Amino acid sequence: MGEEKRMTHTEKIFAAGHALLIGVGGADIPKTVDDAKALADILKDQERCAYPPEQVKLLTGQDADRNRILDALDKVAQSSDINSTIIIYFSGHGSQITSSIGEAYFLIPHGYDINRLNKTAISGAEFAAKLRALKAKKILLLLDCCHAGGIGEAKGLEIAKAPLPPEALEVLGCGSGRVIIASSQADESSFAGEPYSAFTLALIESLCGIGVARKDGFVRVADLAMHAREAVPGRTKNKQHPILSFEQADNFVVAYYSGGDSSTKALPFQELPEIEPEPGAWQNEFNQKQNAGTQTNIVGDVNGPILSGIFRGPVNILEGRRRRKT
């Protein structure tokens, strides 16, 4: 009996799953920390995604600096193999920097120096080299990049938001099991929210089985991509549109959504989600929660329809029963 019980539990572990979740934090994007923590929690939840907890690495705030991020990417490469499924999630700033010597993309980690980005940030080339070192056939890169203005100004530099590192696109675009999903287009900012950003909320919903095409217990890449393409524009008044690098990829499985079961579980939070009215509107107000009257409420329920619409146009949110705050 004990052996049978042990084997049943083992079967429900998504053993191939490895993940690195990064939430940079900072005065202008504090909610990136909560977003990264939420994804780490749901991936480790044995009743949902069922990743082995030791294979899920979380870096937030001061721990999400350049050196720790690069080191964590090295460790993922060492601990995974060709049969692994790897999720890398970055919530922070992604910027295209133009100077007198040319253009370069940077992921902006905690503790960066705008005047020393080559030493304190992570260039697109460095990031691509770390991705290239991953042996896994199945890699999903999730980028919740916010806006360029938050990283400051420096003489002689032009700073623009860039949702996708060109070098990473070159690396991940060459394999059938490589996918990038970014939170918004280059000329858009990403909306924060309570308890999570519009983009991360859509990811969490998918990882709970909402919007999956097949109710067989698995979340696939297309489930995440298509639900984000529907949910995010609908929750941001059509002002934020996730972008996908999905053309050559297989629709591979990324996780369980109910610990190996095929039934859908409720979302792992009780409060009614809310999205800020405009990007950056809540920078200094998250803790006080004094602007509830100006927030955009999300309606719908996991027990009924959530969204309808088409990917290229506005998405309508259907009225449904709301979850109560506790």
Residue pairs with C-beta under 8 A, 6 or more apart in sequence:
11 260
12 46
12 50
12 256
12 259
12 260
13 46
13 50
13 51
13 52
14 49
14 50
14 51
14 52
14 85
14 255
14 256
15 52
16 83
16 84
16 85
16 138
17 43
17 49
17 50
17 51
17 52
17 55
17 56
17 84
17 85
17 87
17 254
17 255
18 51
18 55
18 56
18 76
18 79
18 80
18 84
18 85
18 86
18 87
18 136
19 39
19 40
19 43
19 51
19 55
19 56
19 57
19 86
19 87
19 88
19 89
20 57
20 59
20 72
20 73
20 76
20 86
20 87
20 88
20 89
21 36
21 37
21 39
21 40
21 43
21 56
21 57
21 58
21 59
21 87
21 89
22 36
22 59
22 60
22 64
22 69
22 72
22 88
22 89
22 90
22 91
22 92
22 109
23 32
23 33
23 34
23 35
23 36
23 37
23 58
23 59
23 60
23 61
23 64
23 91
23 92
24 32
24 33
24 60
24 61
24 64
24 90
24 91
24 92
24 93
24 108
24 109
24 110
25 32
25 33
25 60
25 61
25 62
25 64
25 92
25 110
26 32
26 92
26 110
26 150
27 283
27 284
28 146
28 150
28 280
28 283
29 91
29 92
29 93
29 146
29 150
29 192
29 283
30 283
30 286
31 192
31 193
31 194
31 196
31 197
31 282
31 286
32 60
32 91
32 92
32 144
32 146
32 197
33 60
33 61
34 195
34 196
35 91
35 144
35 196
35 197
35 200
36 58
36 59
36 60
36 89
36 91
37 58
37 60
38 195
38 196
38 200
38 204
38 268
39 89
39 200
39 203
39 204
39 207
40 56
40 58
41 268
42 48
42 49
42 204
42 207
42 208
42 268
43 49
43 51
43 56
43 87
43 207
43 255
44 51
44 53
44 56
45 259
45 268
46 259
47 258
47 259
47 265
48 207
48 208
48 255
48 256
48 257
48 258
48 259
48 265
48 268
49 207
49 219
49 255
49 256
49 257
50 255
50 256
50 259
50 260
51 255
55 79
57 72
57 75
57 76
59 68
59 69
59 72
61 110
62 110
62 111
63 110
64 92
64 109
64 110
65 109
65 110
65 111
66 109
66 111
66 112
66 119
66 120
66 121
66 122
69 107
69 109
69 122
70 122
70 126
70 130
73 88
73 130
73 131
73 133
74 130
74 133
76 86
76 88
76 134
77 130
77 133
77 134
77 135
80 86
80 134
80 135
80 136
81 135
81 136
82 135
82 136
82 137
83 136
83 137
84 135
84 136
84 138
85 136
85 138
85 139
85 140
85 252
85 253
85 254
85 255
86 134
86 136
86 138
86 139
86 140
87 140
87 142
87 254
88 131
88 139
88 140
88 141
88 142
89 142
89 143
89 144
90 107
90 141
90 142
90 143
90 144
90 145
91 144
91 145
91 146
91 197
91 200
92 107
92 108
92 109
92 144
92 145
92 146
93 107
93 108
93 145
93 146
93 147
93 148
93 150
93 151
93 161
94 105
94 106
94 107
94 108
94 143
94 145
94 161
94 162
94 163
94 164
94 165
95 105
95 106
95 108
95 148
95 151
95 159
95 160
95 161
95 162
96 103
96 104
96 105
96 159
96 160
96 161
96 162
97 103
97 104
97 105
97 106
97 117
97 157
97 158
97 159
98 157
98 158
98 159
98 160
99 156
99 157
99 158
100 156
104 123
104 124
104 125
105 123
105 124
105 162
105 165
105 166
105 167
106 117
106 121
106 122
106 123
106 124
107 121
107 122
107 124
107 127
107 165
108 121
108 151
109 120
109 121
109 122
111 120
112 120
112 121
112 151
113 119
113 120
114 151
114 152
114 153
114 154
114 157
115 154
117 123
124 165
124 166
124 167
124 168
125 167
127 165
127 167
127 168
128 165
128 167
128 168
128 170
128 171
131 139
131 141
131 168
131 171
131 172
132 171
136 177
137 175
137 176
137 177
138 177
138 252
138 254
139 172
139 175
139 177
139 178
139 179
140 179
140 180
140 181
140 221
140 224
140 254
141 168
141 172
141 179
141 180
141 181
142 180
142 181
142 182
142 203
143 163
143 164
143 180
143 181
143 182
143 183
144 182
144 183
144 190
144 197
144 199
144 200
145 161
145 162
145 163
145 182
145 183
145 184
145 190
146 161
146 189
146 190
146 192
146 279
147 161
147 189
147 190
147 279
147 280
148 159
148 160
148 161
149 159
150 280
151 159
153 159
160 186
161 186
161 189
162 186
163 182
163 183
163 184
163 185
163 186
163 243
164 180
164 182
164 243
164 245
168 180
169 180
169 245
171 178
172 178
172 179
172 180
172 245
173 245
173 247
173 248
174 248
175 248
175 249
176 248
176 249
176 250
177 249
177 250
177 252
178 249
179 221
179 225
179 244
179 245
179 246
179 249
180 244
180 245
181 224
181 225
181 228
181 242
181 243
181 244
181 245
181 246
182 242
182 243
182 244
183 190
183 197
183 198
183 199
183 232
183 240
183 242
184 190
184 199
184 232
184 240
184 241
184 242
184 243
185 241
185 243
188 239
188 240
188 241
189 240
189 279
189 280
190 197
190 198
190 199
190 240
190 279
191 197
191 198
191 199
191 235
191 236
191 239
191 240
191 275
191 276
191 278
191 279
192 198
192 275
192 276
192 279
192 280
192 282
192 286
193 201
193 235
193 273
193 274
193 275
193 276
194 271
194 273
194 274
194 282
194 286
194 289
194 295
195 269
195 271
195 273
196 204
196 273
197 275
198 231
198 232
198 235
198 236
198 240
198 275
199 228
199 232
199 240
199 242
201 231
201 235
201 273
201 275
201 298
202 224
202 227
202 228
202 231
202 232
202 242
203 224
203 228
204 267
204 268
205 211
205 227
205 231
205 267
205 302
205 306
206 212
206 219
206 223
206 224
206 227
206 228
206 257
207 219
207 224
207 255
207 257
208 257
208 258
208 264
208 265
208 266
208 267
208 268
208 302
209 215
209 219
209 257
209 258
209 264
209 265
210 227
210 264
210 267
210 302
210 306
211 223
211 226
211 227
211 230
211 231
211 306
211 307
212 218
212 219
212 220
212 223
212 257
213 220
213 222
213 223
213 226
214 220
215 262
215 263
215 264
216 262
217 256
217 257
217 258
217 260
217 261
217 262
218 253
218 255
218 256
218 257
219 253
219 254
219 255
219 256
219 257
220 251
220 252
220 253
220 254
221 246
221 249
221 250
221 251
221 252
221 254
222 246
222 251
224 254
225 242
225 244
225 246
226 311
228 242
229 241
229 242
229 244
229 311
230 307
230 308
230 309
230 311
230 315
231 306
231 307
231 315
232 240
232 241
232 242
233 239
233 240
233 241
233 309
233 314
233 315
234 307
234 309
234 314
234 315
234 316
234 317
235 275
235 296
235 298
235 317
236 275
236 296
237 296
238 314
238 315
240 279
257 264
257 265
258 264
258 265
264 302
266 302
267 302
267 323
270 323
270 324
270 325
270 326
271 323
271 325
271 326
272 297
272 298
272 322
272 323
272 324
272 325
273 298
274 292
274 295
274 296
274 297
274 298
275 295
275 296
275 298
276 282
276 295
276 296
277 294
277 295
277 296
281 291
281 294
282 291
285 291
297 322
298 317
299 317
299 318
299 319
299 320
299 322
300 306
300 307
300 317
300 318
300 319
300 320
301 320
301 321
301 322
301 323
303 321
304 318
304 320
304 321
305 318
305 320
306 317
306 318
306 320
307 315
307 316
307 317
307 318
308 315
308 316
308 318
309 315
309 316
